[in-house]
């Protein structure tokens, strides 16, 4: 798999989602934030379709104890929403724990 060259910095530039996705050579943009309070974590995820600006947003509130399982869950949901399919080779490398 080859990835497009990434610009050094997009921060601080006023660009539309379509301009950013065109510049990066991708269809989807993923934006998010993480907040932590004691033993809880809140992750806000927004998936933006660079072609038409359609967005999907989700907030995840969980105990901070199993961050890797939460990361796997978020990754799989984003892949499903964006219709990304993994090859059999990569599917065997993913570890998910319920």
LINCOR-V916768 format. One record per backbone hydrogen bond with DSSP energy under -1.0 kcal/mol. NH is the residue of the N-H (numbers start at 1). CO is the residue of the C=O. If there is no record, write none. Layout:
NH & CO
NH & CO
This chain:
13 & 10
20 & 16
21 & 17
22 & 18
23 & 19
24 & 20
25 & 21
26 & 21
29 & 48
31 & 46
33 & 44
35 & 42
37 & 40
40 & 37
41 & 62
42 & 35
43 & 60
44 & 33
45 & 58
46 & 31
47 & 56
48 & 29
49 & 54
50 & 27
53 & 49
56 & 47
58 & 45
60 & 43
62 & 41
64 & 39
70 & 66
71 & 67
72 & 68
73 & 69
74 & 70
75 & 71
76 & 72
77 & 73
78 & 74
79 & 75
80 & 76
81 & 77
82 & 78
84 & 79
91 & 87
92 & 88
93 & 90
94 & 91
